[in-house]
Structure formats: structure tokens, C-alpha cells
Amino acid sequence: NYMITNLIAGQYASFNISQAGSNLPVIIGYSLTGAGPTNTLYGIVDMSQPIRILASLQSDTSGNVSFNPLVPLGASGITLYTQAKCGNLLSNSLALTVQ
């Protein structure tokens, strides 16, 4: 379960993943060009090339991940296409416009 809240330029956003599995590597990927689909080494993702890594993290013992980046001031109006890889599984995808 992947959620993003407070995606507002100049503020800290909250990226949260739950049920990822205990102590697993988690990669959050993003694209600014579209919702794919794109075939990758990790499976078919809902992001268009180029796909970049936003963060490489690790889930806690409960399978939760939290990441709170500062959203750039100039990002207002940009649509962020994003999905996470949790261990060997892909999360739900999100397409959100920065406020």
C-alpha cells in the first residue's frame, strides 16, 4: 500500500508504504513523462522512460517505510508518476500533480 500526502511545492511531502514485508529493500521510482507501461528488470511498471530513483530505503520490522522529501518550489503543476519496488514486489502506482 503506497500513499503520498502533502505534495505541495516548498513543503515536505509524506511518502508512506505499508505491508512491504519486514526489513526489505524498498526503491521508490518516478517519472515526469507519463504512466507507462514500461517493461523493466523489476516487471511492468506504470511509469514512462526515463524512470529515475527517488529513494532507496529499507522497511522496518512491521513492513512500513516513511520518506519525507522537500518538494522543490518550482515543481508546482508537474505530474509525478511513481511506484515502489518492495523486495520482489511492485506497489500500486500513483499519478499526482504537485500543488
C-alpha positions in Angstrom: 0.0 0.0 0.0 1.7 3.2 -1.3 0.4 6.7 -0.5 1.7 10.2 -0.9 0.3 13.2 1.1 1.1 16.9 1.2 2.6 17.0 -2.3 2.9 20.8 -2.2 5.8 22.9 -3.7 8.0 24.2 -0.9 6.7 21.8 1.7 7.7 18.4 3.0 5.7 15.6 1.3 5.0 12.3 3.1 5.6 9.1 1.1 4.4 6.1 3.0 4.4 2.4 2.2 2.8 -0.2 4.4 2.7 -4.0 4.2 6.1 -4.1 2.4 7.4 -7.0 4.4 9.8 -6.9 7.3 13.3 -5.4 6.7 13.1 -5.4 2.9 14.9 -3.1 0.5 12.5 -0.6 -1.0 13.1 1.5 -4.1 10.8 4.4 -5.0 10.9 5.2 -8.7 9.4 8.2 -10.5 8.9 9.6 -13.9 7.8 13.0 -15.1 6.9 11.9 -18.6 3.9 9.5 -18.3 2.3 6.5 -16.9 3.9 3.8 -19.0 3.5 0.9 -19.1 7.3 0.2 -19.3 8.9 -3.2 -19.1 11.8 -3.2 -16.6 14.0 -5.7 -14.8 11.5 -5.5 -12.0 8.4 -6.1 -14.1 6.0 -3.9 -15.9 5.8 -0.5 -14.2 3.3 2.3 -14.6 5.9 4.9 -15.5 7.4 6.1 -18.8 11.1 6.4 -19.6 13.2 8.0 -18.3 12.5 6.4 -14.9 14.6 7.7 -12.0 15.1 6.5 -8.4 13.8 9.0 -5.9 14.9 7.0 -2.8 16.4 3.6 -1.8 15.2 2.7 1.7 14.5 -0.3 3.9 11.2 -1.3 5.5 11.1 -1.6 9.3 10.2 -4.8 11.1 6.5 -4.1 10.6 6.9 -3.6 6.9 6.5 0.2 6.9 8.5 2.8 5.1 8.3 6.6 5.5 10.1 9.2 3.4 9.6 13.0 3.8 11.4 14.9 1.0 11.2 18.7 0.5 9.2 19.3 -2.7 11.1 21.8 -4.9 9.5 25.3 -5.2 9.4 25.1 -9.0 7.6 21.8 -9.1 4.1 23.2 -8.8 1.8 21.9 -11.6 4.1 18.9 -12.5 2.6 15.5 -12.5 4.6 12.9 -10.7 4.2 9.3 -11.8 5.6 7.0 -9.2 5.7 3.4 -8.0 7.8 1.4 -5.4 9.6 -1.9 -5.5 9.4 -3.7 -2.2 11.6 -6.8 -2.2 10.5 -8.6 -5.3 7.0 -7.0 -5.5 5.7 -3.8 -7.1 3.5 -1.4 -5.2 0.4 0.3 -6.5 1.2 3.2 -8.8 0.4 6.8 -8.2 0.0 9.8 -10.6 -0.2 13.0 -8.6 0.1 16.7 -9.5 2.2 18.9 -7.3 0.2 21.7 -5.8 
